[in-house]
Amino acid sequence: MLIFYLLVIYIIGLAPIVSVIIPTYNRAYCIKRTIDSVLNQSFKDFDIFVIDNNSIDNTEEIINSYNNPKINFKKIENNGVIAISRNKGIFLSRSKYIAFLDSDDWWKPDKLKISVEFLENGNDFICHGLEIFRTQRNNISKEYTKNTYKFKKPFFESFLKDGNTIETSSIIVRKDIITKLGGFFESKSLSGSEDYDMWFRISSITNNFCVINNNLGYLTYGEDNYSNEIKLKKALKIMIPRFEKLCIKKKSKPTYLYYLACSIYIRSGDFRNFLKFFKLLLINDLRFLKLLKILIKFILALINRVITSKKISKENL
């Protein structure tokens, strides 16, 4: 038994402080920039897990060309669910902290050094600003800068009322917290919103969040990045009951999700579902400007429907 404990202590002692999880798929054209930005960090106590969703380009060749013991490469089939790739990296890691980095984003040299200092001072969850670029493959142009996140404590309430504005590539979190919660929720229906679900669940068990008022990396918006309203509708059907369940003890409601549902159903012309969520919004969120904004959207959509109906009637005469 003593030998076993000594072995555990030895293994833990060899584990790096931070594991960087990089899920990827067919990003050979930019993944070298991403990995180089990690290898060039001023803080060196890390390892990297590149979780590849069976790319059909030369991603594997690029990773293997490094021949670097810090880099761990794993090919899996995630069926289009990026949460599976992130969870695989978390499972393989033995580190104290988990950092997330998308394979088309990259960091400034002091990102890990600064973030770990904040974590070691008692924080559980770190995020920071990112400079945002729009790109088409190798053509990059600076679009605008995202400086800070507008969060107010408690973060649980901020996520409920104002949604998620945190970019995954800015986050480092204590591994024991994320594993305690079972990692990311692996559902294809939650695709594109699994990060919001994860950060919200973390905020339900700790308020030790820290927003670093500095841009420590770069976020790419390009041809591989997209949002889909159909996907968002599917995600809301899962997220709303999940969030409501977590809200029961705290007597709160996910009013941002109600607002989002209202907007989506207005755009799709589903006024019955709009009224359902508007009622929930009206009961649980008394912010006048938010209610006014959604009402204006609804009135404009009604006017547009009437005009369209009249045009169709005239065409049929």
C-alpha positions in Angstrom: 0.0 0.0 0.0 2.9 2.4 0.8 4.4 1.7 -2.6 1.1 2.5 -4.2 0.8 5.9 -2.4 4.4 6.7 -3.3 3.7 5.9 -6.9 0.7 8.2 -7.0 2.6 11.0 -5.4 5.4 10.5 -8.0 3.0 10.5 -10.9 1.2 13.6 -9.6 4.6 15.3 -9.1 5.3 14.7 -12.8 2.0 16.1 -14.0 2.1 19.6 -15.5 0.2 22.5 -13.9 -1.9 23.1 -17.0 -3.2 20.9 -19.8 -4.2 22.7 -23.0 -7.1 21.0 -24.8 -7.3 21.7 -28.6 -10.1 19.9 -30.5 -9.7 20.1 -34.2 -11.1 19.0 -37.6 -9.5 19.7 -40.9 -7.6 22.8 -39.6 -4.2 21.9 -41.1 -4.1 25.3 -42.7 -3.9 27.1 -39.3 -3.2 24.6 -36.5 0.5 25.2 -36.5 -0.1 28.9 -35.6 -2.2 27.7 -32.7 0.2 25.1 -31.3 3.2 27.4 -31.8 1.4 30.1 -29.7 1.3 27.5 -26.8 4.8 26.3 -27.2 6.0 29.9 -27.2 4.4 30.7 -23.8 6.6 32.2 -21.1 5.0 29.7 -18.7 6.4 26.3 -19.6 4.7 23.9 -17.1 2.0 22.5 -19.5 1.2 19.8 -21.9 -1.1 19.8 -25.0 -3.8 17.4 -26.0 -4.8 17.7 -29.7 -8.0 15.8 -30.1 -8.6 15.3 -33.8 -12.0 14.3 -35.2 -10.5 12.1 -37.9 -9.4 14.9 -40.1 -9.0 14.1 -43.8 -6.3 16.7 -44.4 -2.7 16.6 -43.2 -3.4 17.6 -39.6 -1.7 14.5 -38.2 1.4 15.0 -40.3 1.8 18.6 -39.0 1.4 17.4 -35.4 3.8 14.6 -35.7 6.4 16.9 -37.3 6.9 18.6 -34.0 8.2 15.5 -32.3 7.6 17.2 -29.0 6.8 15.2 -25.8 4.6 18.0 -24.6 2.2 17.3 -27.5 -0.3 14.4 -27.2 -2.2 13.6 -30.4 -5.5 11.5 -30.3 -7.8 10.7 -33.2 -11.4 10.0 -32.3 -14.8 10.1 -33.9 -17.0 12.7 -32.2 -20.0 12.5 -34.6 -20.0 16.3 -34.8 -20.1 16.8 -31.1 -17.2 18.9 -30.0 -18.0 18.3 -26.3 -16.8 14.7 -26.9 -13.4 15.9 -28.0 -13.0 18.3 -25.1 -14.1 15.7 -22.6 -11.5 13.2 -24.1 -8.8 15.7 -23.5 -10.0 16.4 -20.0 -10.1 12.7 -19.3 -6.5 12.1 -20.5 -5.1 15.1 -18.6 -3.5 14.7 -15.2 -3.0 18.4 -14.6 -4.4 20.8 -12.0 -5.9 23.2 -14.5 -7.5 22.8 -17.9 -7.1 25.5 -20.6 -9.2 25.5 -23.7 -8.0 26.6 -27.1 -9.8 26.2 -30.4 -7.6 25.2 -33.3 -8.1 28.4 -35.3 -7.4 30.7 -32.3 -4.0 31.5 -30.7 -2.5 33.1 -27.6 -0.2 35.9 -26.7 3.1 34.7 -25.0 2.1 35.6 -21.4 -1.4 34.2 -21.4 -0.7 31.1 -19.3 1.7 33.0 -16.9 -0.9 35.6 -16.1 -3.8 33.2 -15.9 -2.1 30.7 -13.6 -1.1 33.5 -11.3 -4.8 34.4 -10.8 -5.7 30.8 -10.4 -3.1 30.2 -7.8 -4.4 33.2 -5.8 -7.7 31.3 -5.1 -9.7 31.6 -8.3 -11.4 28.6 -9.9 -12.3 30.0 -13.3 -10.3 32.5 -15.4 -11.3 34.3 -18.6 -10.0 37.3 -20.5 -10.4 39.4 -23.6 -9.5 38.3 -27.1 -8.7 40.3 -30.2 -11.1 39.3 -32.9 -10.2 38.7 -36.6 -12.2 37.8 -39.6 -10.6 35.4 -42.0 -10.9 33.3 -45.1 -8.3 30.6 -44.8 -4.9 32.4 -44.8 -6.3 35.9 -45.5 -6.5 37.6 -42.1 -7.8 41.1 -41.4 -8.3 42.7 -38.1 -12.0 43.4 -37.5 -12.3 44.8 -33.9 -11.1 44.2 -30.4 -13.0 42.6 -27.6 -11.6 44.0 -24.4 -13.5 42.8 -21.4 -16.6 40.8 -20.4 -19.4 42.6 -18.7 -20.0 40.4 -15.8 -21.4 41.3 -12.4 -21.2 39.1 -9.3 -22.7 36.6 -8.6 -21.8 35.1 -12.0 -24.6 32.6 -11.7 -27.1 35.5 -12.0 -25.1 37.2 -14.8 -25.3 34.1 -16.9 -29.0 33.8 -16.3 -29.8 37.4 -17.2 -27.2 38.4 -19.8 -26.2 35.1 -21.4 -22.7 33.9 -22.3 -20.2 36.3 -23.8 -17.1 34.3 -22.8 -15.0 32.8 -25.6 -13.8 29.2 -24.9 -10.2 30.0 -26.0 -9.9 32.5 -23.1 -10.8 30.0 -20.3 -8.7 28.2 -17.8 -10.5 26.3 -15.0 -9.7 23.9 -12.2 -9.9 20.4 -13.5 -11.5 19.0 -10.3 -14.4 21.3 -10.7 -15.1 20.4 -14.3 -14.7 16.7 -13.7 -17.0 16.9 -10.7 -19.7 18.2 -13.0 -19.1 15.4 -15.5 -17.5 17.5 -18.1 -19.3 19.0 -21.1 -22.8 17.7 -21.9 -22.4 15.4 -24.9 -25.5 16.1 -26.9 -25.6 16.9 -30.7 -28.7 19.0 -30.0 -26.6 21.2 -27.8 -24.0 21.8 -30.5 -22.7 25.3 -30.4 -24.1 26.0 -26.9 -22.3 23.3 -24.8 -19.8 25.9 -23.6 -22.6 28.1 -22.2 -24.1 25.1 -20.5 -20.7 24.2 -18.9 -19.8 27.6 -17.6 -23.3 28.1 -16.2 -23.1 24.8 -14.3 -19.6 25.8 -13.0 -21.1 29.1 -11.7 -23.8 27.1 -9.8 -21.1 25.6 -7.5 -18.5 28.4 -7.3 -18.4 32.2 -7.6 -14.6 32.3 -7.7 -14.6 33.6 -11.2 -12.0 36.1 -12.4 -12.2 38.3 -15.5 -8.7 39.5 -16.6 -9.0 43.0 -18.0 -6.6 42.4 -20.8 -6.5 40.8 -24.3 -4.4 37.7 -24.0 -5.1 36.0 -27.3 -6.8 36.1 -30.7 -10.2 34.8 -31.8 -10.8 33.9 -35.5 -14.2 34.4 -37.1 -14.0 32.7 -40.5 -15.6 30.4 -43.0 -15.5 27.5 -40.5 -17.4 29.5 -37.9 -21.2 29.8 -38.2 -24.4 30.0 -36.2 -27.6 28.2 -37.2 -31.0 29.2 -36.0 -32.3 25.6 -36.3 -29.4 24.4 -34.1 -30.2 27.1 -31.6 -33.8 26.1 -31.4 -32.8 22.5 -30.6 -30.3 23.8 -28.0 -32.9 25.9 -26.2 -35.2 23.0 -25.9 -32.5 21.2 -23.8 -30.9 24.2 -22.1 -34.0 25.9 -20.7 -35.2 22.9 -18.6 -31.6 22.2 -17.6 -31.1 25.8 -16.4 -34.5 26.0 -14.8 -33.6 22.9 -12.7 -30.4 24.5 -11.5 -32.4 27.7 -10.6 -34.9 26.0 -8.3 -32.9 26.4 -5.1 -31.8 29.9 -6.0 -35.3 31.0 -6.9 -34.1 32.5 -10.2 -35.1 32.0 -13.9 -33.0 31.8 -17.1 -34.4 35.0 -18.5 -31.8 35.4 -21.1 -32.8 32.1 -22.6 -36.5 33.2 -22.5 -35.5 36.4 -24.4 -33.5 34.4 -26.9 -36.4 32.1 -27.5 -38.7 35.1 -28.0 -36.4 36.5 -30.6 -36.1 33.2 -32.5 -39.8 32.5 -32.5 -40.6 36.0 -33.7 -38.2 35.6 -36.6 -39.7 32.2 -37.6 -43.2 33.6 -37.3 -44.1 31.1 -34.5 -46.1 33.6 -32.4 -47.7 31.0 -30.2 -44.3 30.0 -28.8 -43.2 33.6 -28.7 -46.2 34.4 -26.4 -45.3 31.4 -24.2 -41.8 32.7 -23.5 -42.7 36.3 -23.5 -45.1 35.6 -20.6 -42.2 33.9 -18.7 -39.9 36.9 -19.5 -42.6 39.4 -18.3 -43.0 37.6 -15.0 -39.3 37.1 -14.3 -37.5 40.0 -15.8 -38.7 43.6 -15.1 -36.0 45.3 -17.1 -38.1 47.8 -19.1 -35.8 48.3 -22.1 -35.4 44.5 -22.7 -39.2 44.0 -22.7 -39.7 47.1 -24.9 -37.1 45.8 -27.4 -38.7 42.4 -27.8 -42.2 44.0 -28.0 -41.0 46.2 -30.9 -39.6 43.2 -32.7 -43.0 41.5 -32.3 -45.0 44.5 -33.5 -42.8 44.8 -36.6 -43.1 41.1 -37.3 -46.9 41.4 -37.1 -46.9 44.4 -39.4 -44.7 42.5 -41.9 -47.0 39.5 -41.8 -50.1 41.7 -42.5 -48.3 43.4 -45.4 -47.2 40.1 -46.8 -50.7 38.6 -46.5 -52.2 41.5 -48.4 -49.7 41.2 -51.2 -50.4 37.5 -51.5 -54.2 38.2 -51.5 -53.8 40.8 -54.4 -51.6 38.4 -56.4 -54.3 35.7 -56.1 -57.1 37.9 -57.3 
